[in-house]
Amino acid sequence: MNTINKLIPEIEKESLTVIKKYQERQLPKVLEYLNERSTYYKRLFSNNKININRIKTLEDLTHIPFTDKSDLQTNNADFYCVEKEKIVDYITTSGTLGDPVTFAMTDKDLDRLAYNEAISFACANGKPGDIYQLMTTIDKRFMAGLAYFLGIRKLGASIIRVGNGIPELQWDSIMRISPDTIVVVPSFILKIIKYAEENGIDYKNTSIKKAVCIGENLREQDFSLNLLGRKIKEKWDIELYSTYASTEMATSFTECSAGKGGHHHPELIITELIDENGNPVKEGEEGELVITTIGVEAMPLLRFKTGDIAKFYNDPCSCGRTSKRIGPIIGRKNQMIKYKGTTLYPAAIFDVLDNIEYIDHYFVEVKTDDNGNDDIDIIVQKSNKESLNENVFKKELKDRFRAKLRVAPNVKTMTEKEILKICAPEIKRKPVKFIDKRNITNHE
């Protein structure tokens, strides 16, 4: 425990009042840097007649307009704050909410990224000497894989860079090198478990003790494990740690062993939650996460709307950190679905499908019906349960949706090959599980 406590930055053990004052000392430096270096923000300040010297408190940020994904897509180069000679790494976002955006990073940014991941892995009880197996890509212009590598190295731990997929190589690496931690998209854990069961691998008695999970929720809003999390734990009793991050933030929120939300690193990022009208929400209410980066050199962002809906928790954590925590992401604002009087997010639909043992592949498609309302199609692989004909199979799925969500979407079937052609194109880093046809541009 002493080793872990040494890895908690002092600012993250201070009171919320002290943390706020600390961030307000950093804010003028951020604004001055943007006004001097950023073509985009210098123009924004000028066009909106904003005197940055009057922005002194976090509350004063409300006088500055938001930045959103469309601004980054339309004015990408105007956000760069350094000369090309200083850029050492180019990355792109995953394109979850539209066309990908190119980000640039300097040496200083990579050092910041390493620091962020080191203290984030420390949140998940990481320590020097641990061995991490990366089941995520480190190439394909992906920030996260590189961030994990840099953070684990800074933590003083060891890394096995296996990459995503290839269950056979994953298990060979585990048996050969004996890592104690895997960094992984949680649904892939079920795939490597299935491979182990089919190939006689005693996975419950390997060296793996925990999984740092990325890209998918593991918890309900009350912090209990969701269907995916429970399914993993029932099969393999390892520690599960949720994380939340994005390329735009260059910062992550990671759970500690208390499992009560991802910890905020106030030395790296200023956070806000806003309602549909752009106003701050009351304490304890959900809202869209807005971030301002601290210490980013190449592409800092000011009041960037992430599109993610979440809640903050301000009570001190049993791990010793007193900075705020973020709860499980409720959904993406642009992906909210109004279906038969019920508000849904794709994650809730995924939870139902991930809990059905005989469904390995699926995607969700949302479109507008003839009356202008949202309509949902669930496309799944054909049942491999011999006892079910297709009509019974579809009825069983609809019954499960009614039980969990109170509404039943349309169910369609395709072959596994047809689904994978849509869901796992080679150009994508992540599986495509949600297709939004309500707009001209599909959101994946």
Summary of the structure (lengths in Angstrom):
residues: 444
radius of gyration: 22.2
end to end distance: 41.3
largest distance: 71.1
contacts: 1416
relative contact order: 0.11
helix: 37%
strand: 23%
